[in-house]
Amino acid sequence: MNQRKKTSSNQKYKGFLLVMMGASLWGTLPIFSNFSYQLGSDAMTSAAMRCYLAAAVFFVWMLANGSLKTLKARELPFYLMYGIVSGGGTFIFYMMAIEQLSTAMAAILLYTGPAFVIIFSRILYKEPITKAKFAALCCTFLGSLLVVRGYDLASVSANGKGLCFGILSGISYSMTTVMGRKANQLHDGQMNAGLMTLFVIPLFLILKPVWSIQIPVSGLWPLYLALALLGTVLPYTFYLKGLNMGIDGGMASITATLEPVVGTVLSVLILHDTLEWPQIFGVAIVIVGVSIPVLSTRKMKES
């Protein structure tokens, strides 16, 4: 019995590490996006190219290993909803929130996602709201608030429409985890990452058809590929594989809050942005919050 418990805890520990790897890679998105904008791209075009190229990689991979044959016709409606609501919804509402609000405020609202994961997971999957989960949620949200300079009143000026878009972006972001639980009952993590990305394509064919995109200059191709591979294929694969290893959905979403910290640190190192002391303190708080799920799992492993 103890051996089985240790094995389960060890698997969950590995799952958290995969989630952290995925979140770290998501943190590279602002860097590659920023460089693509400098070369003449825009947010919609970069996002569309990221989606199209990532979907192409997943499609080739699933054809090569034959996993696409395991997709059943009755699963198509679910994956279409998964792709549009989770992947497409996050991008569209987040983009609209940025148009209405400051980038900082939009980011804060996006990272309400873990709270929605905990709420929806409690309702749909009966996941308990533990003390460790609540403490981790408070730490990561407070830390993210400081990292994106939420203490600067000028940066958090908002209007009602923008707030609605921001909250909807957080809800859509939470669906990667909430609907991912259902997806993991159908296929493994990498297959689910590929299917979710493929089924975002119909949305982008409406918003930014591939034939409407001008042939990018040569310098943009490496950046688009980086957005697709490092910002989509690998992180979604790691995240959904980690979720598939039995870790709590709420804790997984909280752990993924490592993303804005990584993005902020990379912006300092590569883009030479500067950090204020509250932001540095926020980074430390997020690291503490992200560590809580991992340490609680390790404690289970040792008991």
C-alpha positions in Angstrom: 0.0 0.0 0.0 2.8 2.4 0.9 4.7 1.5 -2.2 1.6 2.3 -4.3 1.3 5.6 -2.6 4.9 6.5 -3.2 4.6 5.5 -6.8 1.6 7.7 -7.2 3.3 10.6 -5.5 6.4 10.2 -7.6 4.3 10.3 -10.8 2.5 13.5 -9.6 5.9 15.0 -8.7 7.1 14.4 -12.3 3.8 15.8 -13.5 4.4 19.1 -11.7 7.9 19.3 -13.2 6.4 18.9 -16.7 3.9 21.6 -16.0 6.7 23.9 -14.8 8.6 23.1 -18.0 5.6 24.0 -20.1 5.0 27.2 -18.2 8.6 28.2 -18.6 8.4 27.8 -22.3 5.2 29.8 -22.5 7.2 32.5 -20.8 9.3 32.9 -24.0 6.3 34.1 -26.0 6.7 37.8 -25.2 10.3 37.7 -26.3 9.7 36.1 -29.7 6.5 38.2 -30.2 8.4 41.4 -29.5 11.1 40.5 -32.0 8.5 39.7 -34.6 6.8 43.0 -34.1 10.2 44.8 -34.6 10.4 43.1 -38.0 7.0 44.4 -39.1 4.5 41.7 -37.9 1.5 42.4 -35.8 -0.3 40.6 -33.0 -2.9 38.9 -35.1 -0.5 37.8 -37.8 2.1 36.4 -35.3 -0.7 34.6 -33.5 -2.1 33.1 -36.7 1.3 32.0 -37.9 2.0 30.5 -34.5 -1.2 28.5 -34.8 -0.8 27.4 -38.4 2.8 26.3 -38.0 2.1 24.5 -34.7 -0.9 22.7 -36.2 1.2 21.7 -39.2 3.9 20.2 -36.9 1.3 18.3 -34.8 -0.5 17.1 -37.9 2.7 15.7 -39.4 3.6 14.1 -36.1 0.2 12.4 -35.7 0.3 11.2 -39.3 3.8 9.8 -38.8 3.0 7.8 -35.7 -0.5 6.8 -36.8 -2.2 8.4 -33.7 -4.5 10.4 -35.9 -6.3 7.1 -36.8 -7.4 6.8 -33.1 -9.5 9.9 -33.3 -13.1 8.9 -33.4 -15.9 10.9 -35.2 -17.9 11.2 -32.0 -14.9 13.0 -30.4 -14.8 15.8 -33.0 -17.4 18.1 -31.4 -15.5 18.0 -28.1 -12.2 18.8 -29.6 -13.7 21.5 -31.8 -15.1 23.1 -28.6 -11.8 22.5 -26.8 -9.8 24.2 -29.4 -12.0 27.2 -29.9 -13.0 27.9 -26.3 -9.5 27.2 -24.8 -7.0 28.2 -27.4 -9.0 30.6 -29.5 -10.9 32.1 -26.7 -7.8 32.9 -24.7 -6.2 34.7 -27.6 -9.2 36.7 -28.8 -10.4 37.9 -25.4 -6.9 38.6 -24.2 -6.2 40.7 -27.3 -9.5 42.6 -26.8 -8.6 43.2 -23.2 -5.2 44.6 -24.2 -7.0 47.0 -26.6 -9.3 48.3 -23.8 -6.9 48.2 -20.8 -3.3 48.5 -20.0 -1.2 45.4 -20.8 -0.5 45.0 -17.0 -4.2 45.0 -16.2 -5.0 42.6 -19.0 -2.3 40.2 -17.7 -3.7 40.4 -14.2 -7.1 39.4 -15.4 -5.7 36.6 -17.6 -4.1 35.1 -14.5 -7.4 34.9 -12.7 -7.5 31.6 -14.7 -6.2 29.4 -11.7 -9.1 30.7 -9.6 -11.6 29.7 -12.3 -9.9 26.3 -12.6 -10.3 25.7 -8.8 -14.0 26.8 -9.0 -14.8 24.7 -12.1 -12.8 21.7 -10.9 -14.7 21.8 -7.6 -18.1 21.9 -9.4 -17.3 19.4 -12.2 -14.7 17.0 -10.7 -15.4 17.5 -6.9 -11.7 18.5 -6.3 -11.3 19.7 -2.8 -10.1 23.3 -2.1 -7.3 22.5 0.3 -5.3 24.9 2.5 -2.2 24.3 0.3 -4.2 25.1 -2.8 -5.6 28.2 -1.3 -2.2 29.4 -0.1 -0.6 28.7 -3.4 -3.4 30.6 -5.3 -3.0 33.6 -3.0 0.8 33.7 -3.4 0.8 33.3 -7.2 -2.0 35.9 -7.7 -0.4 38.4 -5.4 3.0 37.8 -7.0 1.7 38.1 -10.5 -0.1 41.3 -9.5 3.3 42.8 -8.4 5.2 41.4 -11.4 2.9 43.1 -13.9 3.0 46.4 -11.8 -0.6 46.1 -10.7 0.3 48.6 -7.9 0.7 51.3 -10.5 -2.8 52.9 -10.6 -2.1 54.5 -14.0 -1.4 51.0 -15.4 -4.6 49.5 -14.1 -7.0 52.1 -15.4 -9.9 50.2 -16.9 -13.4 50.3 -18.2 -16.3 47.9 -18.0 -15.9 46.4 -21.4 -12.2 45.8 -20.9 -12.8 44.2 -17.6 -15.3 41.8 -19.1 -12.9 40.9 -21.9 -10.1 40.3 -19.3 -12.2 38.1 -17.2 -13.4 36.1 -20.2 -9.7 35.6 -21.2 -9.1 34.2 -17.7 -12.1 31.8 -18.1 -10.9 30.7 -21.5 -7.3 30.2 -20.2 -8.7 28.0 -17.4 -10.4 25.8 -19.9 -7.0 24.4 -21.0 -6.9 22.7 -17.6 -10.6 22.1 -17.0 -11.4 20.6 -20.4 -8.0 19.0 -20.4 -9.2 16.6 -17.7 -11.9 15.3 -20.0 -9.5 15.2 -23.0 -7.1 13.0 -21.0 -9.8 10.4 -20.7 -9.8 10.2 -24.5 -6.1 10.5 -25.5 -2.7 11.1 -24.1 -1.2 14.6 -23.4 0.7 15.0 -26.7 -2.3 13.9 -28.7 -4.6 16.3 -26.9 -2.1 19.2 -27.4 -2.1 18.4 -31.1 -5.9 18.1 -31.4 -6.5 21.3 -29.5 -4.1 23.2 -31.7 -5.6 21.7 -34.9 -9.1 22.7 -33.9 -8.1 26.3 -33.4 -7.5 26.5 -37.1 -11.2 27.0 -38.1 -11.3 30.1 -35.9 -8.2 31.6 -37.4 -9.4 30.8 -40.9 -12.2 33.3 -40.2 -10.2 35.9 -38.3 -6.9 35.7 -40.3 -7.1 33.4 -43.3 -3.8 32.0 -44.3 -4.2 33.4 -47.8 -4.5 36.9 -46.4 -1.1 36.8 -44.8 1.7 38.3 -46.9 4.8 36.2 -47.4 7.0 37.1 -44.3 10.5 38.5 -44.7 13.2 35.9 -44.1 14.0 37.1 -40.6 10.5 36.4 -39.4 10.4 32.7 -40.2 12.7 31.7 -37.3 10.6 33.8 -34.9 7.4 32.3 -36.2 8.9 28.8 -35.8 10.0 29.6 -32.3 6.5 30.8 -31.5 5.1 27.6 -32.9 7.6 25.1 -31.4 8.8 26.7 -28.1 5.6 28.7 -27.5 3.0 26.1 -28.5 4.0 22.5 -29.4 6.4 21.8 -26.6 4.6 23.7 -23.7 1.2 22.4 -24.5 2.6 18.9 -24.8 4.4 19.2 -21.4 1.5 20.8 -19.7 -1.1 18.3 -20.8 1.2 15.4 -20.2 1.7 16.7 -16.7 -2.0 17.0 -16.2 -2.3 13.4 -17.5 -0.2 12.2 -14.6 -2.9 12.6 -12.0 -2.1 16.0 -10.6 -4.8 18.2 -9.3 -6.1 20.6 -12.0 -6.2 23.6 -9.7 -2.6 22.9 -8.5 -1.4 22.5 -12.2 -2.9 25.8 -13.2 -1.4 27.5 -10.2 2.0 26.0 -11.0 1.7 27.3 -14.6 1.6 30.8 -13.1 5.4 30.5 -13.3 4.9 31.8 -16.9 4.8 35.6 -16.2 7.8 35.3 -14.0 9.9 33.6 -16.7 8.6 36.1 -19.2 9.6 39.0 -17.0 13.1 37.6 -16.2 13.7 37.0 -19.9 12.6 40.5 -20.7 15.2 41.8 -18.3 18.0 39.6 -19.6 17.2 39.8 -23.4 15.2 43.0 -23.9 17.0 44.9 -21.1 13.8 45.9 -19.3 14.2 47.1 -15.8 12.6 45.6 -12.7 11.3 47.7 -9.8 11.7 46.3 -6.2 8.0 45.4 -5.9 8.3 43.4 -9.1 11.3 41.5 -7.8 9.4 40.8 -4.6 6.5 39.6 -6.7 8.8 37.1 -8.6 9.9 35.7 -5.2 6.2 35.3 -4.0 5.2 33.5 -7.3 8.2 31.1 -6.8 7.0 30.4 -3.3 3.4 29.8 -4.5 4.6 27.6 -7.4 6.7 25.6 -4.9 3.8 24.8 -2.6 2.2 22.1 -4.8 5.5 20.5 -5.5 6.6 20.5 -1.8 3.2 19.1 -0.8 3.6 16.3 -3.3 7.1 15.6 -2.1 5.8 15.4 1.5 3.2 12.8 0.4 6.0 10.9 -1.3 8.2 10.8 1.9 5.3 9.9 4.2 
